[in-house]
Amino acid sequence: MKNTIKQVEMLLKNYPAMKNELRVMEYELGRMNSPLNAEAIEGKMLSQPDYGWVSGSQISDKTSDLVVEHIDRQRNGKYHALKFLLHNTHSELQRLDFYLSLLPHDEMDVIRQFDFEGLIWAEITRKSNVVQRTLERRRKRGIEKLAGYYSILDRIERNEPDSYSRLRFIGYIHEERYRDCFGRAASISIPGIEAMLYIISGCNELWNAGPDTFYNFETGKIVCQEHITQPLSEASGRLLSLARSFSLGLVWDRLADVLLHFRELEHVHLELALEALQIALFPRRR
């Protein structure tokens, strides 16, 4: 319960930033979609020379291929990563908003003023005409109730026969490696570490280099970048850089850097990265 309370406090602290991030992501996704409107596609078609018309159509095979390529370039890794992140952020905010709506008005109001609006206790006391000690108790009760709501799913997960079954693995070897990492680690309390180990377990090149190359299982410390001497391909290097970003636990603060990594990933690496992002941002088991 104590860990859940800390997670709720972190969510409340990040709530205003998450709201702003959501608006930015919605804007950027709309901007990426803008070249895909009818006028842009029609202009792309008409700008191509006549390579011979398709039977029953006014569009040539060559022009059709170029239009498809034009659309596909917009649907790159960055687009899909942004869409995925926007969906999960919106879902997490909706969940928190709903749980907040279940609180008594006085508890919800003090949380809104203190955590969302950033008012100090003296300002809230003046506005509500209630002493600070009472306001602090209301906020504490509200947070404990929120933690109780979040812990309902945790109680279900603890009764599941296999807590790993809620993760998506790219194959049974990936799952076995991931289990091995958890078996060796005494305690992993940071979701970002889980995300990093998930990536390392799923990338053959990183795994063959040895998980110990990147994470000290005895001390629970991440190996400093300058101490990593193992040569890696460019693709695996990008994936490792993304994993290390997750492990720092500062994903919201480094959103632009994370999306930059996504843009360079393809196929299985992108699938690993998207699932790891979900682990880092929205941990599903404790």
C-alpha positions, 0 to 999 in steps of 0.5 A: 500500500505504501508503494501505491501511495507513492505512485499516486502522489507521483501521478498527482504531481505529474498531472498538470505536466501530463495534461500539457504533454497530451495537448502537445501530442494531440497537436503534433499528431494532427500536424503529422496527419495534415499532409494526408488530407485529400487535397495533398494526396490529389496534388501528389497524384496530379504532380506526377507525369502520365506513365500510362493509365490503369484500366478503369481508373484515372490514376497510373500504377506508378502514381498510385505507388508514389502516393502509397509511399508518400502516406507510408513515410508519414506512418513512420516509427515516430508517428506510431510511437506518438499515437501509442503514447497519446492513447496510453497517456489519455487512458491514464488521465481518464482513470485518475480523473474517474478515481478523483470523481469518487472522492468527497468534494472537500478531499478532491478540492484540496488535492486539486488546489494543492497538487494541480493548481500548485497553491501553497497551504496559506493560499488554500487556507485563506480561500477555504477558511479552513485551518491547514492541519484539517486541509492536510488531513483531507488531502492525506485521506483522499490520497489513501482512498485513491491508492485503495482504488488503484490497488484493486487491480494489484490484488487481482494480479497478486492472485494470478498464477503467472504475473508475467502473463500480462506482458507481451513477449516476442517469443518464449525465449524472450520470456525465459530471459526476462524471467531469468533477469528477475530471478537474479535481481534481489529487488527491482522497484523502478519501472524503468529498470523493468523496461530496460531488462525487457528490452535487453531480454528481447534483443539478441545482440544486447543479450549476447553481450550479457545483461551484466554489461548494462545492469549490476544485479547485485547492487541494483545499479545501472552500469555507466555508459563509459564503462560499456566497452562491448561494440554494438551495431547502430540499431542495437545501440539506439535500442540500448540508449532508449532502454537507459532513458527508461531506466532513469525514470525521467521519461516524462521529462525527456519525452522529446529524446524518447520519441527521437529514438523511436523514429530510428527503430524498425520492426521487432526493435520498435515492438520492444520499445513500445511495450517497454515504454508502457512498462516504464510509464504505466507499471502494471504489477507490484 
